[in-house]
Amino acid sequence: MSSATRGPNPPRVLVAKPGLDGHDRGAKVVAFALRDAGMEVIYGGLHQTVEKIAATALQESVDVIGLSIMSGAHLPICRRLMEELARREMTDVAVVVGGVIPRSDMAALTELGVAAVYPGGTPLPEIIEGVRRVARREKGA
Amino acid sequence: MGVAKYTKDAKDAILDVELHSGIHVKPSYGPQDLERVGFDYQEDLGEPGRYPFTRSIHPQGYRSREWTVRQYSGFGTPDETNERFKLLIAHGQTGLNVAFDLPTQMGYDSDDPLAEGEVGRVGMAVDTMADFEAAFQGIDLTTVGSGLTINAVASIMLAMYEALARRWSVDVTRISATPQNDILKEIIGRGAWIFPVRPAVDLVGDVIEYATAQGRLPRCNPVSVCGYHIRESGATPAQEIAFAFGIAFAYLDNVVTRGYGAEKVVGRFSFNFNIFGNLWEQVAKFRAARKLWARLLSERYGVRDQKALFLRGLFGGGGFGLTKAQPENNIVRGAYYALAAALGGAQTTALCSYDEAYTIPTPQSALISLRTLEILMDEIGLRDTVDPLAGSYFIETLTKEMEEKIMEEMERVEKWGGMLAAVENGEVQRLVAKQAYQWERDLLEGQRVKVGVNKYAEEGQEGQVELHQYSEESASRQVSSLREVRRARGQREVARCLTELERVLKTRRNVMPILVECCAAYASVGEMCGVFRQVLGEMEEPSLF
């Protein structure tokens, strides 16, 4: 795993679990991995409402919001979060989603505006690179 | 996931094996190893069914009785769950293991805005006793035992089960329910927590006190302590046992300080332990755990009644060991995990289904799990003799080494200031999360092997599994039946019960009797839990880094 030295302007990422599901092993592992890769990670934790996630993202000026969803409720949750971000004019924040996500739902998530989807089993380096890429895009670099 | 950490030479010969718990395995074992670890036949092994129960809690093991199979199931509306229950019973399952949806686990009604999209998704939705009436329709509550897989609001669910029995004029002293009721493992590893640590543990204590010490539900096991989920979150097998014991003692102490003897209470504790990874390590874990539990209870709590020293429980599952890649391989993995359960002397078992990394199991995949367990008991000789690995130089040495590792991990908890403080401060959570991250790094670096994941992986390995479909329609049916119950019930009685519940909570009396009244009056889970939230507050998650 690359443990890149922290650049002058590292991506800021909020990792959170929306909804009621509490299986957080994946979210925590990804939070550690992104931090080890030199990003600034804010771990939002469990049971976050979409309103709370958007508010934290604003307050912490993050470039990327990473959601972990295992319950199967990824479509309604992402729909609500994208609406909330639009309402707050925060469309410059990229949203990536991981968890138990069937392939058949990936197109629908992209259509909602989700920048990248990482179903369970995605190797960590792929997630790290993906988050870097979408963060760069948001920073306009 | 994978097994041990292997160090190999250039020709792929194994130089060293390090089990997840940190024990190194040698190329071969002999009598000198038993001497090295101080193995004593009477003290460490003895006869099956006799102290310290290393071999089995029953003298005849599976000869006298097969294990109880208790597959986890439940989804959608209570009617749909009832159908699945009846299917499993018809196929030979002897106990139910009820899955609840997330709003129920978190104490929200199906029409709460926070429940949107979650009603009936990962388990059955329960709002009021009317839902229990539908779910258990046609099931004899005195012959079929029900595991109620719920924790933060376990008190409410057990009260509802009792209220249901009363409504159906079933003798409540003959009903058998096991609410999971283990809030500390939820905080450590599964996340369905609501209240701050100490009041949450008081609620656990209320359930235990009511069912055992007060003798109100003599056939209900009031708590199932789940090392299972702690292991899923990243703990080693030794930590799984050590932390579960630490948690069990925290609950026991909660009730003992109310003025009861441990002996009266602890005999009805049960455990839920996980199986995946190295076969030998799992078997040694269960043998060491049975022995240590009996020893610690007799030494620390002075428990004398032999039956109260039994480590009872469900050993099985194996969710984390299953992979998304090449999912059919999980059927084979499940069979090996079940073998480990049998060799470890599991009294009750269950097995994750091969498609669980994708979806809620379909009836067909749930049936494959059930058949896997049945084949083991009926076809290949697992019932022939008790603890068939007993006396193996390797297994007996490993069992002793595992016992030491478990004790080391228990001392770590003591250094953190005991289990309640360790969970409140997030110590256990941070440790297991760091280990989970290390595990992933080991997989990436190839130090741990997982077939189909980092070895023998194939392109396009994503399996074709049939997905369990979430039904918006059954969710809205659930909401309308809740509204109907709310309309038809006696509002005054509900209001009286809820007010009394608030008073009981504030004066710190046992909540169970008033919860039974609330349930009988068709108060909803959200209403009862709302009173809990208001009086007890909600937990703040400790920081991860």
HADDOCK unambig.tbl for C-alpha pairs under 7 A between the chains (distance, minus, plus):
assign (segid A and resid 20 and name CA) (segid B and resid 102 and name CA) 6.00 0.50 0.50
assign (segid A and resid 21 and name CA) (segid B and resid 102 and name CA) 6.53 0.50 0.50
assign (segid A and resid 22 and name CA) (segid B and resid 190 and name CA) 5.27 0.50 0.50
assign (segid A and resid 22 and name CA) (segid B and resid 191 and name CA) 3.67 0.50 0.50
assign (segid A and resid 22 and name CA) (segid B and resid 192 and name CA) 5.53 0.50 0.50
assign (segid A and resid 23 and name CA) (segid B and resid 190 and name CA) 5.13 0.50 0.50
assign (segid A and resid 23 and name CA) (segid B and resid 191 and name CA) 5.99 0.50 0.50
assign (segid A and resid 25 and name CA) (segid B and resid 233 and name CA) 5.39 0.50 0.50
assign (segid A and resid 25 and name CA) (segid B and resid 433 and name CA) 6.64 0.50 0.50
assign (segid A and resid 28 and name CA) (segid B and resid 433 and name CA) 6.29 0.50 0.50
assign (segid A and resid 29 and name CA) (segid B and resid 433 and name CA) 6.75 0.50 0.50
assign (segid A and resid 29 and name CA) (segid B and resid 436 and name CA) 6.46 0.50 0.50
assign (segid A and resid 29 and name CA) (segid B and resid 437 and name CA) 4.84 0.50 0.50
assign (segid A and resid 32 and name CA) (segid B and resid 437 and name CA) 6.85 0.50 0.50
assign (segid A and resid 43 and name CA) (segid B and resid 544 and name CA) 6.92 0.50 0.50
assign (segid A and resid 71 and name CA) (segid B and resid 122 and name CA) 6.67 0.50 0.50
assign (segid A and resid 73 and name CA) (segid B and resid 117 and name CA) 5.90 0.50 0.50
assign (segid A and resid 73 and name CA) (segid B and resid 118 and name CA) 6.44 0.50 0.50
assign (segid A and resid 76 and name CA) (segid B and resid 117 and name CA) 6.26 0.50 0.50
assign (segid A and resid 100 and name CA) (segid B and resid 357 and name CA) 6.92 0.50 0.50
assign (segid A and resid 100 and name CA) (segid B and resid 358 and name CA) 6.25 0.50 0.50
assign (segid A and resid 102 and name CA) (segid B and resid 358 and name CA) 6.79 0.50 0.50
assign (segid A and resid 121 and name CA) (segid B and resid 324 and name CA) 6.48 0.50 0.50
